[in-house]
Amino acid sequence: MSAFYLKGVSPPHVTLNQIFAGMMPYMVIVIICMVIMYLWPGMTLWLPNYLYGA
């Protein structure tokens, strides 16, 4: 959704393809982090377990 918002506020010469191309490195990082959290849930749950007890 933010890509379409950025298209609305960007100058006319900026295309939607350029916006998506600029987002891709960050999207890859987010997807890798989601895969790591899926494969190793203890990594993301250690703080709640530490704070609230297991």
C-alpha positions as CSV (number, residue, x, y, z in Angstrom):
1,M,0.0,0.0,0.0
2,S,2.8,2.4,0.8
3,A,4.2,2.0,-2.8
4,F,0.9,3.4,-4.2
5,Y,1.0,6.2,-1.6
6,L,4.5,7.1,-2.6
7,K,3.5,7.1,-6.3
8,G,0.8,9.6,-5.4
9,V,3.2,12.0,-3.7
10,S,6.3,11.5,-5.9
11,P,7.2,13.6,-8.9
12,P,5.6,12.6,-12.2
13,H,8.9,11.2,-13.6
14,V,9.1,8.5,-10.9
15,T,7.4,5.3,-12.0
16,L,5.8,2.6,-9.9
17,N,8.4,0.2,-11.2
18,Q,11.2,2.4,-9.8
19,I,9.4,2.5,-6.4
20,F,9.0,-1.3,-6.3
21,A,12.7,-1.7,-7.4
22,G,13.7,0.5,-4.5
23,M,11.7,-1.5,-2.1
24,M,13.0,-5.0,-3.1
25,P,16.2,-5.0,-1.0
26,Y,14.1,-4.3,2.1
27,M,11.4,-6.8,1.2
28,V,14.1,-9.5,0.8
29,I,15.3,-8.7,4.3
30,V,11.8,-8.9,5.7
31,I,11.1,-12.2,4.0
32,I,14.4,-13.6,5.3
33,C,13.6,-12.5,8.8
34,M,10.1,-14.1,8.6
35,V,11.7,-17.4,7.5
36,I,14.2,-17.3,10.3
37,M,11.4,-16.6,12.8
38,Y,9.4,-19.5,11.4
39,L,12.3,-21.9,11.5
40,W,13.6,-20.8,14.9
41,P,10.7,-19.4,17.0
42,G,12.7,-19.5,20.2
43,M,14.8,-16.6,18.9
44,T,11.7,-14.4,18.8
45,L,10.0,-15.7,21.9
46,W,12.9,-15.5,24.4
47,L,12.1,-12.0,25.5
48,P,8.4,-12.6,26.3
49,N,9.4,-15.8,28.0
50,Y,12.0,-14.0,30.0
51,L,9.7,-11.2,31.0
52,Y,6.5,-13.1,31.7
53,G,7.9,-16.6,32.6
54,A,7.5,-19.7,30.6
